[in-house]
Amino acid sequence: MLIYETDDSDFADSAIEALTRAGIASYRTGGALPAPPISDSTICIHIRDESDFRRANEILVEQGAVIDSPVQISPKLIVAGIIIGVLLVAVIVSGLVK
């Protein structure tokens, strides 16, 4: 099961070591080939047992993994979008009524 992607080979190595020390079976795939043709430099870190997912993520964060934050839309932007949508519908309807 894929749990993390990085282009930092040193991080991937240290993460695999930390996971192994914690008793979590893991492995890495990918990375750039040293000679042409150059492949994608993304290194994927995998765990073998899905039940280790939560602990593996905790370990990766402890090792310095970047956490993706969910995109949050401002409530003001949502209200503005609704107002613009209502005005647009009103303009379209008024054009059809003529």
C-alpha positions in Angstrom: 0.0 0.0 0.0 1.4 3.4 -1.1 1.7 5.8 1.9 4.1 8.5 0.7 5.8 10.0 -2.4 8.9 12.1 -2.4 11.8 13.0 -4.6 14.2 13.1 -1.6 16.1 9.8 -1.7 17.7 10.4 1.7 14.3 11.0 3.3 13.0 7.8 1.7 15.9 5.8 3.1 15.6 7.2 6.6 11.8 6.7 6.5 12.2 3.0 5.5 14.7 2.6 8.3 12.4 4.1 10.9 9.5 2.0 9.7 11.6 -1.1 9.9 12.8 -0.2 13.4 9.1 0.1 14.4 8.4 -3.4 13.0 6.5 -2.2 10.0 7.3 -4.0 6.8 7.9 -1.4 4.1 9.7 -0.9 0.8 10.4 1.8 -1.7 10.0 2.0 -5.5 10.9 4.5 -8.2 13.6 7.1 -8.3 15.7 8.5 -11.1 18.0 6.2 -13.0 21.6 7.4 -13.0 21.9 7.3 -16.8 19.6 8.1 -19.7 16.8 7.6 -20.2 16.1 9.5 -17.0 13.0 8.2 -15.3 10.6 10.0 -13.0 12.4 10.9 -9.8 9.5 10.2 -7.5 10.2 7.7 -4.9 7.2 5.8 -3.5 7.2 4.4 0.1 4.9 1.4 0.6 3.9 -0.6 3.6 2.9 -4.3 3.2 0.2 -4.5 5.9 -2.7 -2.0 5.6 -3.3 -2.2 9.4 0.0 -0.4 9.9 -1.2 2.6 8.0 -1.9 5.0 10.9 1.4 4.2 12.8 3.4 4.4 9.5 2.0 7.9 8.8 2.8 9.0 12.4 6.4 7.8 11.9 6.7 9.6 8.5 5.5 12.8 10.1 8.1 12.3 12.9 10.7 11.9 10.2 9.7 15.2 8.7 7.2 14.2 6.0 5.2 17.1 4.6 1.5 17.0 5.4 -0.9 18.1 2.6 -3.4 20.5 4.0 -6.9 20.3 2.6 -7.9 23.3 0.5 -10.1 25.6 2.5 -12.3 28.2 0.8 -13.1 31.4 2.7 -16.8 31.7 3.7 -16.7 35.2 2.2 -15.6 33.8 -1.1 -18.5 31.2 -1.0 -21.0 34.0 -0.3 -19.6 36.1 -3.1 -19.9 33.2 -5.5 -23.5 32.6 -4.5 -24.3 36.3 -5.0 -22.6 36.3 -8.4 -24.5 33.1 -9.4 -27.8 34.6 -8.4 -27.1 37.8 -10.3 -26.1 35.8 -13.3 -29.3 33.7 -13.2 -31.3 36.9 -12.9 -29.6 38.5 -15.9 -30.2 35.4 -18.0 -33.9 35.1 -16.9 -34.5 38.8 -17.6 -33.0 38.3 -21.1 -35.4 35.4 -21.8 -38.5 37.3 -20.5 -38.1 40.1 -23.1 
